[in-house]
Amino acid sequence: MKRKAEDELREGDARTSRRSFPHSAALDKRAPLLVLSSPGSVVDGASPSSSVGGSKVNIAYPNGAVRITRTPGRQNARNCVDLPALIHKEQLVSACVYAFFIADEELFRHLPLTHSSDTVPIYIGRDPNMDPMIHEACTQAGITVKGKVTNKQLASVNTNLGELYRALYGMNFHAFYAWSSGSSHSKILLLVYPGFLRIVITSCNMMDIDTELGDNHWYIHDVPELPSGERVTPSTFEAQLLEHLQALKVPDAFVNSIRGMYDYSTVKAHLVTSVPGTHAGPRAEKHGLLRLRRVIKDLDLDLRRKMREGNLQLEVCTASVGNLSAKWLDGFYDCALGRKYLEVVDGHCDVPGLKLFYPTVRDVKSADEAAQQGAANIGCHTRPWNNAPDDIKRIFHHYESKDTGRLFHQKIILSYNPRNSAAAPYYVYIGSANLSQSAWGTLERDKKGNEATSDLKLVKITNVECGVVVPGHLIKDLLEPGTPSWQDGIVPYVQTAGRYDLRKDKPWNDPRWVTGYEGDN
């Protein structure tokens, strides 16, 4: 089966073993799963992730934070985080967790799911095609699924799915789903504690491979509750966050419970999201590439001049790479620089001078065994590789984790001065969006005109994505005190890793889901 989307495996070719649920042995054989459970996966009765039961949870990230995953080799490192440091289940008032893929047991051990009450509602969302219950729910409804679940089919089984999960995990479990023509790919946690809301935007699927064992990023911000009765005009960040929650089909009960309740005045990061469709006119700059360009343009960094002077390096590392072309990369690069004037090239154009970090086959086969199990989550769609233009191939660089042997699921864009390692980066993007048109869209001329976008519109977004742009001058204050440098704090890979040897290196693709391109491995 050729993988049809450009971001992550959505079908069941990379089937894996999971602990069976009661009455669902047949379900496990049909569930569309990504990877093998990691070593040391949770079993029933594992210890909770909260600190001391009943102890108060205080605001820990009042001005925001950017962290990387506390992988095994980073147990004593600065600026690292994991789920137990973020989720204190005994103190939760409510929670909403959305991820493209969720390994149920590996996430649910952190949450206060119970059959006794709905006092602490827990909302769990994911791409419906990644739900292990979807086939069971469809069978109960008399629906035959061929390939991907349609939006109509999902609507027919939504209630069934909710009932299955409540019966299995507890009456406070509220399932929801974001259907899209591509991948509903955002990864976000909203954790309500007494007195504050913890916002977490990450590159992690909710599975140990990502949250414990792989290089990933986390943007975390604790926003305090407003004084009783006080209401303020929603900030841009809050308005966009709530709009994205609605795009993810988060139930109104949760959205309304946090709407207008918190003080976002310390949030200086900029939300960058994608939703499927064509975006033109007044909405052209709300999503994807044109949203990225608007944010960077408004930062007034003058990156075009810095590029001409040799003081700019744009660096990308993503877990999935689309079918890259010089034309698409040119548009991506212009938006990532926040160019004032954009254009769509008609003919030949040069490949821009960005650096892309993505593992070769050899890099993956040299990785730690547990990391290799997670390599089913990453893929490169610039293929067949042998036919790809050399100019495209030359932007590819080896992936070498600073925690030797690790792989990743991160999606990061770094803009910085390569001549001054002591200087702050110009900006950093972290989130869910991979390097593909499915995630970011494609620029196209808008015959109706649009001065704000140089008469361009955005087409071909098929995914739902969520990330943040953090202005570079803020980064130092978002690191854990004592972190040696921003590179140590937020770049989990070796930035000096070499380019691919075009004679022998090929990008990694998992043979379990790549059919017809086996020669690329």
Protein Blocks (a to p, Z undefined) as FASTA:
>chain_A
ZZfbfkbccbfklgccddddehilmmmmmpccfbdcdehiacehiacfbfcehiacddfb
lnopadddddfklmmbghiacfklmmcfklpfbdcdddfbacfklmmmmpccdfkbckbc
cdddddfklpfklmmmmmmnopacehjadfklmmmmmmmmmmmmmmmnopkbccdddddf
kbcfbdcdddddehiacddddfbdcdfklmmmpccdddddddddddehiacdddfklmmm
mmmmmmnopafklmmmmgopaccklpmbdcddddedddehjllmmgcjllmmmmmmmnon
olmmmmmnopaccddddfbdcdddfklmmmmmmmmnopabdcddfbdcdddfbdcddddf
klmmmmcfklmmmmmmgccfbdcfklpcfklmmmpccdddfbghiacfbdcdddddfklm
kbccfbdcddjbdcdfklnopadddfkopfknoopacehiabdcddddddfklmmmmpce
hiabfklmmmcbdfkbccddfklpccdddfklmghilmmZZ
